[in-house]
């Protein structure tokens, strides 16, 4: 049994299983977990209702090639991530749109256009950003992502485009942001624990970081609005590929650790588990990869559980 399974057991009050078999949840406890999830799904006070079909729009911004003057390297392997998520969110009943190699200005424009659409007949909205990233000053959400021109767009600005003023037809509906980019330049060497790799399995090889130095200067960073004008970030979840301040690893052949794991976990568990539990599984699986370490995390301002439509 892995730590993600233990988290599920604790979350739903299950007793410890007698026989864990191949390492997953036991049959003894499985019905308790599924029963609790089903009860939450059927209660509009506990879970968002995702009954529309399609249930929402999903925009994927995939920045792979950067201008030479930006000093940013080509993000080899990112197209694998993009294809995975395009397929995954289509299977989860989203209308998926992909924008590739956008400058910072074009990124903001694409996000504003999405926010200004009529979402009144839909139940959810998803934004995925695949790019280089860096640290940035913030009040609510840390980090920034780079356009292909080397100019950063803060995650805070991206999220606030979808607030109640800018996107009134998504008020009270979940808005999900998945950020595959570095949160900084630190490399996490981890700390020593007993090995959790199955016999014969070796850590992933050939990883690249999505980090790049961030130089603040006049005109390079959007100043946050005054505190009193910032919206309350309700019905928002921002999932980061890595802890703020640290690099996020991407394999040049198989794509990023975070997106590869996110896709795999959604494939196996999205039919029966809520989003928070799915992200726990992702964090646990990514944390044991590689020589350098990485752990995803999220800022969760959802008011209810979210179960994808499968």
N, C-alpha and C positions, 0 to 999 in steps of 0.2 A: 504494500500500500504506500503510495507516495503522499507528500505533504498536501497536495491539492485535494486528494480524496479525504484526508483527515479534516481539512477545512470544511469540506462539504458536510461531513458527519457532525462536526461541532455546530455548524450553522443551522442544521435542521434537527438537532437534538437526538441523533441516532445513537444507539448503544454501539460499543465496539463489536464488529463482526467476528464470528467464531472462525470462519475459514475464508481467507481472502484469495485463495486460488492463485490466479495469474498475477495478482497485484492490484486489481481494481476493487471496486466496491462489491461486497458480497451480496448474494441473493437475499440473505436475511434482512439486510438493511435497505436494499435497493428500493423496495416497495414503499418504505417510509419516506425516502428522499423524493421519489417520483410523486407520491401522494401529496407531500407538502408543496411541491412545485405546482402541481395541478390545482391545488386549492388557491394558491396565489394567482395563478393565471386566470382563474374564473372570478376573481374579486377585483373590480375596477378601482377599489380603494387601495389595493396592494400592488397592482401591476398595470402598466400602460396597456391600453387596448390597441393592438395592431391588427385590425380586421380589414382594412382597405387592401385592395389588390390592383395595382402595386401598392405596397405599404408606404413607399416614399422614394425620394430621389437620393442618389449617391454620386458625389463628384469625386473623382480621383485625379489629383494633380501629380504627374510623374515627371520630375525634373532629372534628366539624365546627362545632357550635354550642356556645359557652361561656357560662356564666352572666355576667350583666352585671357583677357585683361582682368577677369574676376579672380584668377589664381585658383579656381576650384577644379578639382579633378572630375573626369567622367565617372558617373556612378554605375559602373558595370554590374549587371545583375539586377538592377532595379526594374527592368522590364519584366523579369520573372515575377517579382512581387506584384506588379501592376496586373498582369494576366491572372494571377491567383485571385486577387481581390475582386477583379472584374467578374470572374466566374462565380466566386463565393457569394457576393452580394446580389448577383442576378438570381442565384438559387434561393436566396433569402427574400425574394420578391421585391427587390429594389430596381428602379430604372437607373442604370449605371451610365454615366458619362465620363469620358477620359480626356483630360487636357495634358499635353506633353510640352515640356521645355518652355515654361512661361517665365517672363521677367517678373520682378516684384510687382510692378504696376499691373501687368496682365493677370497675375494671380489675384490681386485685390479686385480687379474688374470682374473676373470670372466668379468670385465668391459673392460679390455684390449682386451680380445678375441672378445667381441662384437664390439668394435671399429675397430678391424682389419678385420672384415668381409666386404664383398662387398655389399654396400648399394646403388649401382648406379641405380638399378631398383626400388628403394623405395623412398619415399618422406619425411619420418620422422623417428625419433627414440625416444623412451621413456625409461627412467630408473626410477624405484621406489625403494627407500630404506626404509625398515621398521626395525627399530632397536632402541637401546638406543643411546643417543647423548649427546653432551657437547659443550661448547665453545672452540674455537681454534683460534690461531693467523691466520690472513689472509690478503691478499691484495685485493681480488676481492669478494669472496663468504665466508660468515661466517659459523662457525660451523663445527662439525665433527661427524661421526657416528662410533659406536663400532662394531668390529668383535666379534665373540663369545669367542675369547681368551682375550677380554678386551683391545685390542689395537685399537686406534682410526685411522680412515682414514678421512682426511679433505674433506669437500664438494668441496673445491677448487681443490684438486687433482682429485677427481672423475670427475668434469666437464672438467678439462683440458686434461683428457685422450681422450676426443672427439673433440679436437681442429683440425684445418686444417692439422696439421702435422701428428697427430696420427690417424686421421680418414678422409682421403682425399675424400672418396666417399660420405661424408655427408656435404661437403662444400656447403654453401648456402641453406642448408635444416634445418628445425627446429629440435632442440634437446631439449627435455623436461625432467626435473628432478623433481620428487616429493619426498620430504623428510619428512617422518613421524618419527621424533625423537625430543628430547628436544634440545632447543638452549641454555640451561643453567639450573640453579637451582632455580631462583626466581619464587615465586608463586604470580600471579597477583590477588589481591583481588578486582580489579575493582573500579569503583566509582558509586555513587548512581544516578540512573535515574528512571523515571517512569517505572513500570513493563511492559515488552513486552510479557510475557508468556500468552497464551490463557487461559481462565478460566478453572480451573480444572487441568491444566498441571503443573507439578513440574519439577524442574531441574533434570538432569541425576544424578544417584547415582553410588556408587562403582567405582569411577575413580582411576586410578593409573597414576603417572607421568612416562615419559620415560627419566627422568634425572638421572645423576650420576655424582659425583664430578670428575673434570678433573685435574689431576696433571701433569703439564709439567715437564719434566726431560730429561736428556741426552738420546738421542736415541728413545724417545717415540713419537716424532712429526716430520714429514717430513718437512724440511725447504723449504720455497717457493723458486722458481728459481729467479734469478736476474730480476729486473723490466723489463729490455730490452728484456728478453726472453719470457715474458708472452704473450700469444696470445690475440688478440682482441676478446672479447667474443660475437661475432655476432651470430645471429640465435640461441640463447640460452635463455631458461627460467627456473629458479630454483624456485619451489614453496615450501615454508617451512610451516610446520604445525603450527608453533608458531613464535612469535617475538623473535629475537636474545636475549639470556640471560634468557629466561623464559622457564618454563616446558611446556610439551605437554601432554594432558590428554588422557588416554585410558581406556575405560570401559572393565572390564574383561569378560563380556558376549557379548556385541554388538560391540566391537572393538573401535578404536580410534574415537574421535569426528571428526577429520579432514577427515579421509578416509571415514567414514560413510556419512558425508555431501558431500564430493566430488563426491562419487558414486551417491547419490541422485540427486544432481544438474546436473551432466552429463546426467543422465537418463531423466530428465525433459526438459533440455534446450539445450543439445549439438546439436540437429538437427537444431537449428536456431540462436544460439549465438556464438560469437567468444570466444576464451579461456580467454582473459582478463576479459570479462564480466562474464563468468562462475566463475572465481576465486573471483570476487567481491561478487557474491552471496554466495560463500562458506565462505568468511571472515565474511560477515554479519550474516549468520546463526550460525556459530561457536561462534561468539562473545557474543551471548545471552545465551549460555549453562552454566550450572553448577554454583556452589557457587564460586569456583575459576574461573578466567577468562582466556581466550586464544583467540588470533586472528592470523590467518594465514596471510602470506604475501609472496611476491615474488620479485626476482631480474629479471627484464625483459630486455633482449637484443635482442628480436625479432625485425626484420625490417618491418614486415607486420602483419596483422591480421591472426589468425589461426582458421579455421573452421574445426572441425573433420569430417571425412567421416562417414555418418550414413546410 
